[in-house]
Amino acid sequence: MSTFMFKVLSLMISAFVIVQITRAGDPDILTDFIAPIGLPIDGNFFTYTGFRVLVGQNTPPPEFKVLKASMIEFPALFGQSVSYAVLQFPAGSINPPHTHPRSAELLFVAQGALQVGFVDTTNKLFTQNLQTGDLFIFPKGLVHFQHNADPKIPALAISAFGSANAGTISLPNTLFNTSIDDTVLALAFKIDVATIETLKKGFAP
């Protein structure tokens, strides 16, 4: 193969890779917004009231809780490539390691403090102790977590996503509350099947 043809082939492969990368986000829409056919559309369609429960809330939930505003809860977001989540952390609680396959996450600590971190594809851990008013970015698709280490003070965070449906894959739940064969998990974690069965019991409904 000539040098010229090799360069042309390399450019074509690069262009293909770029196209594949750009298709990883939400698809572009060809209208201003997407709405149900046949229904009258007014300001109510573009309004989400699901976070009103947070206003004046004096008692944190007993366990870690997420309130979402994705296209599932707020259909007007369909095609807009944005969504929100409010994360409520009682004292000492954790948002276990998880990923968002379709978006990065930009987290804002609105109350309290959080220990956060993510692991990149070389298994390097990046951590930070966040205070009220701080922002932290979790890159798309990477495993990450948030922990309210304070034994007395609750924390509240708001997360913004660059997708109307970022998706969440909880690692503990995915591994130990699905039908993955016990032997496969035991081999993967280099432990015995009995230990895997014990771990699964903790995630049983």
Secondary structure by P-SEA (a helix, b strand, c coil): ccaaaaaaaaaaaaaaaaaaaaaccccccccccccccccccccccccccccccccccccccccbbbbbbcccccccccccccbbbbbbbcccccccccccccbbbbbbbccbbbbbbccccccbbbbbbccccbbbbbccccccccccccccbbbbbbbbbcccccccccaaaaaccccccaaaaaaaacccaaaaaaaaaaacc
